């Protein structure tokens, strides 16, 4: 059997651990594995590389992906989809393991419906894929963000400043909420709960005199109720139609300082939290998912995504996995609001 493997979308700690597990299990069955470089772009361009377990045996602790990635949309039109299917056949592939988040796996679902034998592996630091309790990369991103917030709290105390920390998270605030709670942030703002700048200003006016310094965590995709128009002038979109985010932290810091007179700084850890060495949790989860993906291929079960449910690895339909965004639980929102009161 000849299996293709690709990593699509944003990189995440644990990708190499998945590839490593795929190769180990595939070689045990005598399967050949072909790395498709730069995600779906590699399938469109026939850009591949042969892979062996010995190539990645010692890369379980490395972030990033040895086969590269991109935000290429393979299903943007019929011609592109047909090209993917044609190249799948030209490469002599019997199956494809697609490792990615919502966009990558939505494309995988559509291609499966068009005849491709695809198995999905859930990857996103945002933890917003439905069908799995956790995605690998999330735990590492949370720990990296937590450490950044804690460091910023220390410098904020030294100067009696307000510190605004902008954390990745487009539609869901999992990283901002988990890292903010873990680091003891004073206020956490997430997309699931639109906020008013005026309310944040009042919070700062009320809390800073008694505390001296404050740390506010805001997800990059958080929604502002009382401000109309884009917070940045340069608005661009990717191949999936998503607006490139960034800037809400700087915007909020300026608004706070203007309204209160308190010295306020904005910091954006951004891609730093993507590039950290994966935690033990993410390494083990990624390994289990990669192993399980090959098992599905061996059994001839396609159109599925391997997933973590409780402590067990199982499979769910790709259509279920990408049906809707997994948002932060209401109970967690209540918890973070109670701590900020």
N, C-alpha and C positions, 0 to 999 in steps of 0.2 A: 504494500500500500504506500502511496505517495501523498504526504500531507503538507499543505501549505500553512504557514503561521505568520500572522501580521499583528502589529501593534498600531492602533489608530488614535487620533486625538492627542490631547495633552499627555505628556509623560507623567509617570507616577512611580514612586518607590515600590519595587516588587515585580516590575515587568520582567526583569532578567531572571527572577526566581521562577516565574511561570514558564518562561521559555526553557529554562534548565530542566524543570520537571517534565515538560512535554517531550523534550529530547530523550531524557532518561527512560521514560515509559515506552516511548515509540521504539527506541533501539532494542528494548527488551522483547518487543513483539516482532522485531525485524522490519519495522516500517522506516521509510525514508522521509526526512523532513526538509522542506525547502523554506528558507526565510524570505518573505516578501518585504522588501525594503520600503521605508517611508509610508507605511500603512496602505490604504487603498490606492495611493499613487503608484506604488510598486506593481500592483496588479494591472493597472491601466497601462503602465509603461514597460511591463515585462522585466522589471528590475528585481532580480532575485539573487540569493546566495545560498549555497548548500550549507547545512548546519549539522554539526555533530556535538554530542554531549561534551566531548573534551574541549570544545570551543568555549563553553560557558560554565564548566564544572566549578570554577572558583569565583563566579560572578554573582552568587546568591546575595551578597551584601552590597552590591553596586546598584545605585539608582539609575534612572534612565533606561534606555533600551538599546541593545547591541544591534538590532535590525532597523533602528531609526523609526521615526513616526512623522505624521503630518496631519493637517486637518482637511484632507481631500474628501470631497463628497462624490462617491461613485454612483449615486442614484439621482443626480440632479436632473437628468433627462434620459430618454429612452436609449439614445445612442451610446451614452456613457455606460448604462447598465448592460447593454448588449456587448460592449467592448470587454467588460469585466467577465461576462459569461464565456465569451470567445477565448479570452486569454487563459481563463481557468482550464479550459479544455486543451489549449495549445501547450500549457505547462504540464499536461498529463496528470493533473491533480485528482485524487479520489475524494479528498475532503479538505476543508479549510477551517482552521481555528482562528477566530477573530477576537483579539483581546482589546477591549475598549469600553468607553462609556456609552451614554445615551445615543449620541450621534452615530458612532461606529456600529453599535448593535442594532440601531434602527435600520441602517443601511444593510447590515447582515440579514435582518429579517426580510427585507424587501428582496434581496438577492436570493435568499432561500426560497421565497415564494415564486421566484422566477426559474428555479431549478437547481441552484447551487447547493451542495451539501455542506452546510455550515454549522459549526458549534461556537457559541459565544462564551467568553470569559469576562466577568465584570471587573472593570478597572476604572476608578475615578477617585481622586482625592476628595471630591465633593460628597461622596457617600449618598448620592441622590438617585441611585438605580433601584427601582422597585423590584421585588422578587428575591432580594438577598438582604440579609440583616446588615452585613457590612461588605464594603468593597475594599480590596487591598489598596494600600496607598493612603487611606484615610487616617489610620492610626499614626503613621509616620508624620503626616502633615499636621495633625493635631498637636503632637508632641513638639514639633519644630516651632509651630505658631505659639504654643504655650511658653516655650523657652524665650522666644522673642518678646512676648508680652511681659514676662517677668523681668527681663532685663530693662525694658522701657519703664516699668514701674519704679525700678530702682533709681534711674536717672531722673524721672519725674519728681520723686520725693526730694532729691537733692536740690532741685530748683523751684519747688512748689509750682510745678507746671501742670497743665492739662495735656495729656497725651492721647492722640487719636490714632488707633492702629487699624489700618485697612487690611482685611483678610479675604482671601479668595472665596468665592461662593456666588454663583450667578443667580440661580433660582431658589436655592436652598441654603440655609445658614448653618449647616452641621459643623463645619470647621470653626467658624466664628464662635458658635455657642459652646462647643466642647472645650476649645482652647481658652475662651474667655472665662468659663466656669472654673476650669482647672487652674488658671492663673490668678483667679480672684479679681477679675476686672470689675470696675464700678458700674459700668453700663454696657450692654450688648445689644446691638442693632442688627436685625436680620431681615431678609426679604419676606419671610412669612408674616411679618408684623410691621406694616408701613408706619413710619414715625413722622412727627412734626419737628422741624428745626427749633421752633419756639419751645417745645417741651424739653428738648435737650438743653437749650439755653437755661431754662428755669431749673432743671436738674443741676446743672453746673453752678448756678448762682446759689442754690440751696446747700449743696454738698461741699463745695470747695472751701469755704471759710472754716468749716469744722475739720476737714481732712487735710487741707494744705495742698495736696496733689490729687489728681484724678486720672484714671485710665479708662478710655472708652474704646471698645472694640466694635468695628462696623464691617459687615460683609460688603464686598464690592458691588453686589447686586441689590443692596437694601434700597427700599423705595421711600421717597420723601413726599409726604402728603401736601405740605404747604409751600412747595416750590415748583413753579412751572418752567418747563424747558430743560434742555440738556445741561448738565453741570460742567461739561467740557465742550469746546467748540469743534474739536476734531472727532467726528463720528464715522467709524468704519465698521464694516461687517465681514464675517468670514464666509466660507463657501456654504455653510448651513444657514446663513441668514442671521447669525447671532452678532449683536453689536459688541465690539471690543469694549470691555469695561475698564474702569480705573479712574480715580480722581475724586471719589466721594469722600475719602478721608481728608484730602487737602481742602476740599470745598467746606466740609463741616468744621474743620479747624479754624478756617478764616471766619466763618460765620460766628463761631463761639467767641473768638477773640474780639471781633468787631462789636458784638452785643454785650460782652461782659468786661472787656479790658484785661482779662486774665491771659497771661502768656500761654499760647497753645501751639503745639507742634503736631505734625502729621508724619507717620512713618508707614511704609508699605513693604512688608517682608516679601510679598509677591512670590516670584519663582524660587526663592530660596527654600520655601517649604516643599517644593516639588523635588528638589535635588538632594535631599538628605538620604543617608544610608537607611534602608528600611528597618523598622523595628522588628523584634523577634516575632511579634504577632503577625505583621504583614508578610514576613518571610515564610512563615508556616502556612498562613492562609493562601498565599500565592502558590506555594508548592502543592497544596492539596487541590486547588482549583485546576492547575495545569495537569496534574495526574488524572483527575476526574474527566477532563476534556478529552484526553486520549482514550479513556475507557468508553466514552460515548461514541467516539469515532470507530473503535474496534467493534462495538455492538451494532453499528450502522444506524445510530439514533441521531438525527439531525434536526435543525430548527429549534434547538434547545440552548439554554444558558446554564452553566453550572453555577450553583449558588450556595451560600451558607445560610442554613436555617437552624437556629439554636446552636448546637455543636456539630451538626451533621452537614455533610456536603451532599446536595441532591441536584436535580435538574428541573428547570421550569421552562415553559415555552418562551421563546424570544418575544412573542407578541405580548405576553404578560409582563415581561421584564421591562419593556419600553413603553407600556401603555400610558403611564403618567409619571411625573416626577415625584420621588419620595421626599416629602417635606418633613421638617422638624416636628416631632410630636408636641401636641398641645400641653402635655404634662411638663415637658422640658421648658416650654415657653413660660408657663406659670412659675416654674422654679426660678428661672433667671430674672423674672420680673419681681418675684418676692425678695430676692437677694439685693435688688437695686432700689428697693423702697426706702 
